[in-house]
Amino acid sequence: MEEQQMNRCEPEVEKDIRRCLEPMLAYANAIQLEDELANPPDKLNMAAFHHQVNHRQHFSLQGGAVFRHLCTLYANFKACTESSFKCFSLSIRAVEASYGYMCGSGHAAFEQHAECFAEVENREQYVQCKRTASRAMDHATAELGGKSGIDGEQYLDGLCNAMDEYMHCCRPFVLETCGLDAWQLVAKITRESLRVSLPTCNLEQALQQLEVRAN
């Protein structure tokens, strides 16, 4: 059944879907906690921290054992959801957008670059790119729930700007270490993920410019 013809999942069904998603979120949480312990922020806002975990899929550079385990968890998520739920779920769409290509038709390509991505992820310069973007997401989340009174649109703009800076920041390290094909994979999965999770965030021009410069 086409998505546009499907009814939205009822709240109780969404709860079941979120239970299927818990192992993926727990793993993302564990990875994020490792990052925080290795590179503690100036001040940890716990609400922002947990929200940031849910946005980890925006950082599409997954390497080595992380990549393989995420794909195992993704396969388990599909098995948990696709036989039981015949309704439209934004949660399922978001997971599909983030991991469907990486763990599906693009799996061989990502496998080819997985060890190289892992190498980039361990570079201090890349860690700083990711942490700067994460802190920007923290800041946007804190402002949304704080006294500054920013609205939802401004909040999403903040997340989008953080992703734009992240892509510009990490590009040279991916190109230098892994090559143009690897960068194009990162750009592709970023497009797919943001199309669902941040649909108003248009990084297309920036991504195209980066790809042209890479050539």
Number of C-alpha atoms within 10 A of each C-alpha: 7 6 12 8 9 12 11 15 16 11 9 9 16 19 12 14 21 16 15 20 21 13 16 21 18 12 16 20 18 13 14 17 15 12 15 14 9 9 12 12 14 7 7 12 14 11 12 21 21 14 13 21 20 14 16 17 21 21 18 21 25 22 21 17 12 16 22 17 13 20 19 13 18 23 15 15 22 16 12 16 17 12 8 11 15 15 18 18 18 14 15 21 17 19 19 20 21 26 23 21 18 24 21 14 10 14 17 12 15 25 17 11 21 23 17 20 25 17 17 23 20 11 11 10 14 20 16 15 18 23 18 18 24 24 20 20 25 23 16 22 23 19 18 18 13 10 8 9 10 15 12 12 9 14 18 20 16 21 22 22 18 20 24 18 16 21 24 13 18 20 21 16 18 23 16 11 14 18 15 16 13 21 25 19 19 22 21 15 23 23 22 19 25 21 18 18 20 16 13 13 19 15 19 13 9 14 21 13 12 18 15 9 8 14 7
